[in-house]
């Protein structure tokens, strides 16, 4: 990330009060633009997240032939060219900090007969892409160049006629699954993905919403088998993007740990594969009332009334990781304020996010006076029953979720918290500071 770092501090703020509507879900925002590109005709999108990650995906869709226009705040229009009719991009597809945008678009390119170059910022250049390239190569795509360890910059030549494959994903990853399915859209046969544990299912839902023939069935104890019939005619449909649970997580935890707080989080998506954090916080004794369940854009949403709570430690099973993989940093903050021990199991996937989030979270907690432990792929936090010292300077490693999580910790810690750089928050939640200050948070 170019330019000078922008340090930001959070101070103990007293009770938080009021309502917050989280920005549009990032996962669905990326996919809304991509499915607009892959449909013939006009897709209208409401509530699109206008963070840098999603805007980079919009630019990539333009580079592949779509007409993409912003009509107003969160309102976008995508005129797509359809599966099999995309244009070869004349310039590098730069995804900034977004692993999701890059990996999904690699799937799109992998199913088309042209070459594209993928790149991103310093953080994204550290993230592994072989897990995407391997199945795409089985389908006939070729990796023409790559940085060491299968990292970007990467030059990928898509398959003229993608082979239909049955792919058993070694990890529960919505990005791997989605890349294979997106490449399979231009295959003349049936593409099958088998995942060991159910990962977020937005791609399957959106494929079906746009007219593809997709079957989803259980596989084994916790896995799923997804079958896509190739070469469907995708038809544009309007999309309302629901509130992002991963962004709502910061206000949710802040409302629980700042004494005397009572806030309402509006229209948060309640997809069962995205509410692992809420499930865990309720197990910890969180006072969260779920109000007005309803449907928006094909997904269930609800309002949450959140009151400050005396939390207690819990054992978080490894099987829950796919439903809350982005929320472990802020869960660790909640665990710091709980009474007793919280053990978060099976966090290997956190080592390959925007940073090594497992190490980054532990280091941040130590800077704030705690003594977390990492045992294998487990993170263990001994809670301080609401009395957390704070006072540290936390290194964010260009990771937006580390940045926001430790600012939340600072709102309830005795001595506040500073982070070394806040600029990357704009990748997912540009209005974070303003929305939290409206609830009563104090930053400087």
Rosetta blueprint (number, residue, H / E / L):
1 X L
2 X L
3 X L
4 X L
5 X L
6 X L
7 X L
8 X E
9 X E
10 X E
11 X E
12 X L
13 X L
14 X L
15 X L
16 X L
17 X E
18 X E
19 X E
20 X E
21 X E
22 X L
23 X L
24 X E
25 X L
26 X H
27 X H
28 X H
29 X H
30 X H
31 X H
32 X H
33 X H
34 X H
35 X H
36 X H
37 X H
38 X H
39 X L
40 X E
41 X E
42 X E
43 X E
44 X E
45 X E
46 X E
47 X L
48 X L
49 X L
50 X L
51 X L
52 X H
53 X H
54 X H
55 X H
56 X H
57 X H
58 X H
59 X H
60 X H
61 X H
62 X H
63 X H
64 X L
65 X L
66 X L
67 X E
68 X E
69 X E
70 X E
71 X E
72 X E
73 X L
74 X L
75 X E
76 X E
77 X E
78 X E
79 X E
80 X E
81 X E
82 X L
83 X L
84 X L
85 X L
86 X L
87 X L
88 X L
89 X L
90 X L
91 X L
92 X L
93 X E
94 X E
95 X L
96 X L
97 X L
98 X L
99 X H
100 X H
101 X H
102 X H
103 X H
104 X H
105 X H
106 X H
107 X H
108 X H
109 X H
110 X H
111 X L
112 X L
113 X L
114 X L
115 X E
116 X E
117 X E
118 X E
119 X E
120 X L
121 X L
122 X L
123 X L
124 X H
125 X H
126 X H
127 X L
128 X L
129 X L
130 X H
131 X H
132 X H
133 X H
134 X H
135 X H
136 X H
137 X H
138 X H
139 X L
140 X L
141 X L
142 X E
143 X E
144 X E
145 X E
146 X E
147 X E
148 X L
149 X L
150 X L
151 X E
152 X E
153 X E
154 X E
155 X E
156 X E
157 X E
158 X L
159 X L
160 X L
161 X L
162 X L
163 X L
164 X L
165 X L
166 X E
167 X E
168 X E
169 X E
170 X L
171 X L
172 X L
173 X L
174 X H
175 X H
176 X H
177 X H
178 X H
179 X H
180 X H
181 X H
182 X H
183 X H
184 X H
185 X L
186 X L
187 X L
188 X L
189 X L
190 X E
191 X E
192 X E
193 X E
194 X E
195 X E
196 X L
197 X L
198 X L
199 X L
200 X L
201 X L
202 X H
203 X H
204 X H
205 X H
206 X H
207 X H
208 X H
209 X H
210 X L
211 X L
212 X L
213 X L
214 X E
215 X E
216 X E
217 X E
218 X E
219 X E
220 X L
221 X L
222 X L
223 X E
224 X E
225 X E
226 X E
227 X E
228 X E
229 X E
230 X L
231 X L
232 X L
233 X L
234 X L
235 X E
236 X L
237 X L
238 X L
239 X E
240 X E
241 X L
242 X L
243 X E
244 X L
245 X H
246 X H
247 X H
248 X H
249 X H
250 X H
251 X H
252 X H
253 X H
254 X H
255 X H
256 X H
257 X H
258 X L
259 X L
260 X L
261 X L
262 X E
263 X E
264 X E
265 X E
266 X E
267 X E
268 X E
269 X E
270 X L
271 X L
272 X L
273 X L
274 X L
275 X L
276 X H
277 X H
278 X H
279 X H
280 X H
281 X H
282 X H
283 X H
284 X L
285 X L
286 X L
287 X E
288 X E
289 X E
290 X E
291 X E
292 X E
293 X E
294 X E
295 X E
296 X E
297 X L
298 X L
299 X E
300 X E
301 X E
302 X E
303 X E
304 X E
305 X E
306 X E
307 X E
308 X L
309 X L
310 X L
311 X L
312 X E
313 X L
314 X L
315 X E
316 X E
317 X L
318 X H
319 X H
320 X H
321 X H
322 X H
323 X H
324 X L
325 X L
326 X L
327 X L
328 X H
329 X H
330 X H
331 X H
332 X H
333 X H
334 X H
335 X H
336 X H
337 X H
338 X L
339 X E
340 X E
341 X E
342 X E
343 X E
344 X E
345 X L
346 X L
347 X L
348 X H
349 X H
350 X H
351 X H
352 X H
353 X L
354 X L
355 X L
356 X L
357 X H
358 X H
359 X H
360 X H
361 X H
362 X H
363 X H
364 X H
365 X H
366 X H
367 X H
368 X L
369 X L
370 X L
371 X L
372 X L
373 X E
374 X E
375 X E
376 X L
377 X L
378 X E
379 X E
380 X E
381 X E
382 X E
383 X E
384 X E
385 X L
386 X L
387 X L
388 X L
389 X L
390 X L
391 X L
392 X L
393 X E
394 X E
395 X L
396 X L
397 X L
398 X L
399 X L
400 X H
401 X H
402 X H
403 X H
404 X H
405 X H
406 X H
407 X H
408 X H
409 X H
410 X H
411 X H
412 X H
413 X L
414 X L
415 X L
416 X L
417 X E
418 X E
419 X E
420 X L
421 X L
422 X L
423 X H
424 X H
425 X H
426 X H
427 X H
428 X L
429 X L
430 X L
431 X L
432 X H
433 X H
434 X H
435 X H
436 X H
437 X H
438 X H
439 X H
440 X L
441 X L
442 X E
443 X E
444 X L
